[in-house]
Amino acid sequence: MAEKNMFKNLISPIQAWLLSQGRCVGCGEELSKGQRKVVRGQTTVTCRCGRIFIHNHQTDTYRRALFNEI
């Protein structure tokens, strides 16, 4: 279990940095190139690798979508 937490501690800052740059946490592709769709009043962005993100237009930031938001 400790190895799992150590792995998460190493990966989390990298994923946060990629999201702050507007890039996918899986493949590094720019999320501005992703497929956009409005779902329940929120803009979802689907990357070419299949990961789904929520785009906040006010702050121009992205975050991973939760299962109940898809």
ChimeraX attribute file (.defattr): number of C-alpha atoms within 10 A of each C-alpha:
attribute: neighborCount
match mode: 1-to-1
recipient: residues
	/A:1	5
	/A:2	7
	/A:3	8
	/A:4	8
	/A:5	10
	/A:6	10
	/A:7	10
	/A:8	11
	/A:9	11
	/A:10	10
	/A:11	12
	/A:12	12
	/A:13	11
	/A:14	12
	/A:15	16
	/A:16	15
	/A:17	12
	/A:18	19
	/A:19	20
	/A:20	14
	/A:21	14
	/A:22	19
	/A:23	21
	/A:24	27
	/A:25	23
	/A:26	13
	/A:27	13
	/A:28	15
	/A:29	16
	/A:30	16
	/A:31	22
	/A:32	14
	/A:33	12
	/A:34	20
	/A:35	12
	/A:36	17
	/A:37	13
	/A:38	11
	/A:39	11
	/A:40	9
	/A:41	7
	/A:42	14
	/A:43	16
	/A:44	24
	/A:45	24
	/A:46	20
	/A:47	23
	/A:48	16
	/A:49	13
	/A:50	12
	/A:51	15
	/A:52	24
	/A:53	25
	/A:54	22
	/A:55	22
	/A:56	13
	/A:57	10
	/A:58	6
	/A:59	7
	/A:60	9
	/A:61	14
	/A:62	24
	/A:63	18
	/A:64	16
	/A:65	16
	/A:66	10
	/A:67	7
	/A:68	5
	/A:69	13
	/A:70	12
